[in-house]
């Protein structure tokens, strides 16, 4: 009977150890589940952030495309304006040259007219 009591005590001790070990394992499982849930939340948060960043990127790319288009359009207008300025400067130069020539002809004609008027007065 003594052996039976010892065996029973041993079995109870082993059962207590097994229960303690099971409790530890359950605590680990709960901790791992908690960590898993936290990681799921973090993953969801990161997925939302990625989505928001992708949307922001799309908007920024659209703005960049629009601004590039407007810049190219403005650049073409500036080039056209530069060509017009050059053309007008050339035309102005030609008109100034013509003005100088006409001014010279006027002075020559006036001098001749004054000379003729002087000669006419002498008669």
TADA-V623391 format. One record per residue. N is the residue number from 1. NEAR is the number of other ideal C-beta (glycine too) atoms within 10 Angstrom. Layout:
BEGIN
n:N near:NEAR
n:N near:NEAR
END
This chain:
BEGIN
n:1 near:5
n:2 near:6
n:3 near:7
n:4 near:8
n:5 near:9
n:6 near:10
n:7 near:10
n:8 near:10
n:9 near:10
n:10 near:10
n:11 near:10
n:12 near:10
n:13 near:10
n:14 near:10
n:15 near:10
n:16 near:10
n:17 near:10
n:18 near:10
n:19 near:10
n:20 near:10
n:21 near:10
n:22 near:10
n:23 near:10
n:24 near:10
n:25 near:10
n:26 near:10
n:27 near:10
n:28 near:10
n:29 near:10
n:30 near:10
n:31 near:10
n:32 near:10
n:33 near:10
n:34 near:10
n:35 near:10
n:36 near:10
n:37 near:10
n:38 near:10
n:39 near:10
n:40 near:10
n:41 near:10
n:42 near:10
n:43 near:10
n:44 near:10
n:45 near:10
n:46 near:10
n:47 near:10
n:48 near:10
n:49 near:10
n:50 near:10
n:51 near:10
n:52 near:10
n:53 near:10
n:54 near:10
n:55 near:10
n:56 near:10
n:57 near:10
n:58 near:10
n:59 near:10
n:60 near:10
n:61 near:10
n:62 near:10
n:63 near:10
n:64 near:10
n:65 near:10
n:66 near:10
n:67 near:10
n:68 near:10
n:69 near:10
n:70 near:10
n:71 near:10
n:72 near:10
n:73 near:10
n:74 near:10
n:75 near:10
n:76 near:10
n:77 near:10
n:78 near:10
n:79 near:10
n:80 near:10
n:81 near:10
n:82 near:10
n:83 near:10
n:84 near:10
n:85 near:10
n:86 near:10
n:87 near:10
n:88 near:10
n:89 near:10
n:90 near:10
n:91 near:10
n:92 near:10
n:93 near:10
n:94 near:10
n:95 near:10
n:96 near:10
n:97 near:10
n:98 near:10
n:99 near:10
n:100 near:10
n:101 near:10
n:102 near:10
n:103 near:10
n:104 near:10
n:105 near:10
n:106 near:10
n:107 near:10
n:108 near:10
n:109 near:10
n:110 near:10
n:111 near:10
n:112 near:10
n:113 near:10
n:114 near:10
n:115 near:10
n:116 near:10
n:117 near:10
n:118 near:9
n:119 near:9
n:120 near:8
n:121 near:7
n:122 near:6
n:123 near:4
END
